[in-house]
Amino acid sequence: METELDKAFKQAYKIASETKVKLPPDIMLELYAYYKIATRGTKFKESSSTHSELRNAFKMNAWMQSSNLKEDEAKKMYIEIVEKYLK
């Protein structure tokens, strides 16, 4: 059963995905880390895409800094950032 938090998270993700606003890189990394934890937990899997090693290192660092969060906490943090910067 989908909770109110799940609905709010999905709505925030939709807003973030469709925005034309260019957010600062540190905010984008926070969104990335919170999204990954909210949707996949704390098991980080490095992307096998052709992104640079530096980019992957920044992603890994952002994830590690947030890895103490529970999935619901990460959803709340994600929603807060979207509300602060994109609404």
Buried (B, 14 or more C-beta within 10 A) or exposed (E): EEEEBEEBBEEBBEBBEEEEEEBEEEEBBBBBBBBBBBEEEBEBEEEEEEEEEEEBEBBBEBBEEBBEBEBBBBBBBBBEBBEEBBE
